[in-house]
């Protein structure tokens, strides 16, 4: 993951990561996700993948395995309630 230095946080996107967009199990394009914080970047990545939850073979994947490892560690460190909120969002759960 690339951390831009010399730029005040809030005025620019400080964290960037290359992400591969898969469509029908094949790479469709490579994009750069940007965010002000690492947590925001990882939440944006999670939300992007959730948009394809009902589309088999469509997902996003970090191009760099080191960033994927950081993401996995971040996700495991979240509380169960935070993961629940991220998964269900504003939905009603009985």
C-alpha positions as MATLAB code, in Angstrom:
seq = 'XXXXXXXXXXXXXXXXXXXXXXXXXXXXXXXXXXXXXXXXXXXXXXXXXXXXXXXXXXXXXXXXXXXXXXXXXXXXXXXXXXXXXXXXXXXXXX';
ca = [
       0.000    0.000    0.000;
       1.287    3.383   -0.894;
       1.237    6.169    1.712;
       1.533    9.615    0.199;
       3.845   11.780    2.298;
       4.091   15.544    2.617;
       0.348   16.010    2.104;
      -1.827   17.009    5.046;
      -4.528   14.458    5.773;
      -7.906   15.816    4.787;
      -6.640   17.699    1.758;
      -5.736   14.651   -0.270;
      -6.170   10.931   -0.276;
      -3.226    9.718    1.814;
      -3.595    5.969    1.245;
      -3.698    4.260   -2.139;
      -3.858    0.615   -3.168;
      -4.039   -1.106   -6.544;
      -7.155   -3.230   -6.813;
      -8.090   -5.751   -9.493;
     -11.722   -5.807  -10.562;
     -12.867   -9.277  -11.627;
     -15.856   -9.908  -13.843;
     -16.891  -13.479  -14.604;
     -13.720  -14.709  -12.863;
     -11.453  -12.707  -15.211;
      -9.642   -9.433  -14.541;
     -11.651   -6.662  -16.127;
      -9.531   -3.702  -15.007;
      -7.005   -2.461  -12.481;
      -8.092    0.509  -10.409;
      -6.540    2.550   -7.620;
      -8.576    2.918   -4.452;
      -7.790    5.992   -2.382;
      -8.748    7.098    1.121;
      -7.657    9.467    3.867;
      -6.955    6.632    6.329;
      -6.075    2.976    6.067;
      -9.308    2.069    7.869;
     -11.343    4.087    5.351;
      -9.524    2.383    2.470;
     -10.290   -1.063    3.885;
     -13.940   -0.166    4.555;
     -14.287    1.125    0.987;
     -12.780   -2.121   -0.327;
     -15.173   -4.175    1.812;
     -18.161   -2.144    0.612;
     -17.092   -2.446   -3.027;
     -16.960   -6.237   -2.693;
     -20.364   -6.256   -0.996;
     -21.903   -4.637   -4.083;
     -21.147   -7.871   -5.967;
     -22.357  -10.274   -3.258;
     -25.026  -11.801   -5.530;
     -22.926  -11.816   -8.698;
     -20.876  -15.014   -9.000;
     -17.405  -14.431  -10.373;
     -17.471  -10.675   -9.748;
     -15.315   -9.235   -6.983;
     -12.400   -6.971   -6.120;
      -8.992   -8.227   -5.047;
      -5.885   -6.367   -3.864;
      -3.080   -6.588   -6.423;
      -0.468   -6.712   -3.652;
      -0.532   -9.699   -1.276;
       1.036   -7.590    1.497;
      -1.939   -5.214    1.378;
      -4.294   -8.227    1.389;
      -2.543   -9.495    4.525;
      -2.972   -6.064    6.184;
      -6.648   -6.070    5.191;
      -7.173   -9.580    6.625;
      -5.491   -8.549    9.883;
      -7.631   -5.390   10.049;
     -10.827   -7.362    9.423;
      -9.983   -9.950   12.094;
      -9.328   -7.132   14.583;
     -12.841   -5.697   14.182;
     -15.391   -6.356   16.888;
     -18.215   -8.733   16.097;
     -20.672   -5.821   16.301;
     -18.668   -3.740   13.789;
     -18.561   -6.669   11.331;
     -22.299   -7.196   11.844;
     -22.985   -3.505   11.109;
     -20.774   -3.578    8.018;
     -22.472   -6.727    6.716;
     -26.100   -5.781    7.345;
     -25.824   -1.986    7.140;
     -29.257   -0.428    7.578;
     -31.074   -3.693    6.925;
     -33.575   -5.210    9.316;
     -32.470   -8.417   11.004;
     -35.052  -10.541   12.777;
];
